[in-house]
Amino acid sequence: MKIRVLLLGLLAGASVAATADAPSPARVQLNGFVAAVNSGDRAKIEAFGREHMPPDFMRAVIIDQTLHMAETTGGFDVVDVTESSPNALKGHLRERRTKSIQEITVIVDDAEPARITTIGLTGGEEVVKQAPQ
């Protein structure tokens, strides 16, 4: 009996720990966005956009800007992330080519957390990309 209770306690603790270690919906989308940009591949960026970005992202000019950003920055590495909720975060990305730091904001839909409602990437005062809320 004691062994069964101990095992159940260990399993419950492992389950809570696994849930705590799981990335938030906003972090999952940040990781997906960075991976798509880092690929430098138009098809991958468009596929990510169709599945996870606001509809406005799919305009040719936005895709072209995203590809240009990938080329000029060399891609990004995530430096840090601060989450204000499971569906919202701010963080910093380091450009691989210049080592410059950019701030990123990601907000995902409460009802459909696989869909980004807002993404903003800024370096200094310049806004690189922001979708409407």
Protein Blocks (a to p, Z undefined) as FASTA:
>chain_A
ZZmmmmmmmmmmmmmmmmmmpccfklmmmmmmmmmmmnopaklmmmmmmmmmcfklmpmk
lmmmmmmmmmmnnpaadfbdcdfbfkbccdddddfklopacdddddddfklmmbcfbdcd
dehjbcfbdcdZZ
